[in-house]
Amino acid sequence: MTQPLRVAVIGHAFMGAAHTHAWRTASRFFDLPYTPEVTLLVGRDPERTAAAATRLNIAETSTDFSQAVNREDIDVVDICTPGNTHAEIAVAALEAGKHVLCEKPLANTVAEAEQMTAAAERAAHRGVHSFCGFSYRRAPALALAQQFVAEGRLGQIRHVRAQYLQDWLADADAPLTWRLDKDTAGSGALGDIGAHSIDAAQWVAGQRIEGVSAMLHTFVPTRPLTGDTQGLGGTGSAEAARGAVTVDDAAAFTARFSGGAVGVFEATRFALGRRNANRLEINGSHGSVAFDFERMNELQYFDGREEQAAQGFRTIQVTDAVHPYTDHWWPVGHGLGYGDLFVHQVADVVASLHSRHPAQPDFAEALDVQRVLHAVETSAGENSRYTPVERHQV
Ligand code: SOE
């Protein structure tokens, strides 16, 4: 067994569980220079954190992240908490010499993301690395799409079309959670799932978003308070059991890319019937690719130069050993799932810890996504170029 890599996971909800699974699984399927071990779980509530540690089989717990930052026997701090805590934890950990993996989006503001990136650049000079958890890059089919574009198979990229559609908030009586509070989450669908689309679109297309024209909308302005959100905005009236939603429910924007491509983006958690449809389609002068996470082991590919182009898109089953990541898993045709994206993320991060080119996206890449998020929010604000359709009585 190789030298252990001791990991402290901060946060134990959905992402804490996904990351813990990944730290524990990666070395069983990938040859890594270190064997990750999650040795400490940090959470706000002692009882809940202890229960999570029992469930996740983690030996130690704490309610103070500085425990993770200051201990000599921790090598990596993995931040799986709401966005309003990312900057404080990441900067302290990097300055203490800990590698940091931070969930997306990097922060709630560009200023915080810049502060984190500056700390990461200082730490990099000491061989300490930063990573941001845009995990969909590690879906084999999306990684294959990025390879196709990079190889020039699609020719000149003209269209980038990204939709991230969920429906877990379509019920107006779904409770008010931290993801619906701007101070805690930074934004709503835009930062939570739109950030994934922005990162994937820029990475696969190989171009940067240079400008946007956007709208944000909130369909449901108040929601039932829960034990965790009693403090968030109870109105004290007949609505006392409900609190204010202070983020977007849906985002829609167009974008111009640095290489001349035109982008159309949509992010919503109200697309009833779409459970986790993270979709990206790229149209080029020679061909197109289309990915939908709900069919994550498949890539739709159209090569306009082939004789049988008239037959339209063909489906590539991305489970062959020649495809990204798949040779580490099961025989052809058996497929992978959501949790395996995080296993790939850990494998890439650990494998790159002592390389001069650590795994991407690092904090600088994630800061760029944060800048696009900010541009979308600015464009959708009061000064948005919204033009009402004029309809006159004839
Ligand atoms: C939102 O519900 C969410 O959990 C995102 O926060 C994750 O990043 C995404 O992978 C799944 O959906």
Boltz pocket constraint, residues with backbone or C-beta under 6 A from the ligand:
constraints:
  - pocket:
      binder: B
      contacts: [[A, 14], [A, 104], [A, 166], [A, 192], [A, 193], [A, 276]]
      max_distance: 6.0
